Amino acid sequence: MAEIDPAFIKGLTIALGAIGPAIGLGLVGSAAVRSVGRNPEAQSKILTMALIMAGLVDAIMVFVLLIVFSTN
């Protein structure tokens, strides 16, 4: 049986781990823009909440990178 290169596995893990946060950031951004379009007066509150949510979604990618680069 052929051995799989560990670098390939790490790259695949990063790629698969980035799909969720990328979709999440797209959904957060889309919802924020739609919300500001409906209620322009609440722009500062909506964008503040969107930035907080984007940071939480990005934390998932940081955890993926930590796991990948902390393993041998």
C-alpha positions as CSV (number, residue, x, y, z in Angstrom):
1,M,0.0,0.0,0.0
2,A,1.3,3.4,-0.9
3,E,2.0,5.9,1.9
4,I,0.3,9.3,1.9
5,D,2.6,12.3,2.2
6,P,2.0,14.1,5.6
7,A,2.3,17.5,3.8
8,F,-0.6,16.5,1.6
9,I,-2.7,15.6,4.6
10,K,-2.0,18.9,6.3
11,G,-2.9,20.8,3.1
12,L,-6.1,18.8,2.8
13,T,-7.0,19.5,6.4
14,I,-6.4,23.2,6.0
15,A,-8.5,23.3,2.8
16,L,-11.4,21.4,4.3
17,G,-11.1,23.4,7.5
18,A,-11.3,26.7,5.6
19,I,-14.6,25.8,3.8
20,G,-16.8,26.3,6.8
21,P,-15.4,29.7,7.9
22,A,-15.4,31.0,4.3
23,I,-19.1,30.1,4.0
24,G,-19.8,31.6,7.4
25,L,-18.1,34.9,6.6
26,G,-20.0,35.1,3.4
27,L,-23.3,34.6,5.2
28,V,-22.4,37.1,7.9
29,G,-21.5,39.7,5.4
30,S,-24.5,39.1,3.2
31,A,-26.9,39.3,6.2
32,A,-25.2,42.5,7.4
33,V,-25.5,44.2,4.1
34,R,-29.1,43.2,3.8
35,S,-29.9,44.4,7.3
36,V,-28.3,47.8,6.7
37,G,-30.2,48.1,3.4
38,R,-33.5,47.5,5.3
39,N,-32.6,49.7,8.3
40,P,-29.9,52.3,7.5
41,E,-30.3,54.0,10.9
42,A,-29.0,50.9,12.7
43,Q,-25.9,50.7,10.6
44,S,-23.4,51.1,13.4
45,K,-25.0,48.5,15.6
46,I,-25.4,46.0,12.7
47,L,-21.8,46.4,11.5
48,T,-20.4,46.1,15.0
49,M,-22.3,42.9,15.5
50,A,-21.2,41.6,12.1
51,L,-17.5,42.3,12.9
52,I,-17.9,40.4,16.2
53,M,-19.5,37.5,14.4
54,A,-16.8,37.5,11.7
55,G,-14.1,37.3,14.4
56,L,-15.9,34.3,16.0
57,V,-16.1,32.6,12.6
58,D,-12.5,33.3,11.9
59,A,-11.5,31.7,15.2
60,I,-12.5,28.4,13.8
61,M,-9.9,28.7,11.1
62,V,-7.3,29.7,13.7
63,F,-8.1,26.5,15.6
64,V,-7.7,24.5,12.4
65,L,-4.3,26.0,11.8
66,L,-3.2,25.4,15.4
67,I,-4.2,21.8,15.2
68,V,-2.5,21.2,11.8
69,F,0.8,22.9,12.8
70,S,1.0,21.5,16.3
71,T,0.9,17.9,15.1
72,N,3.9,16.0,13.7
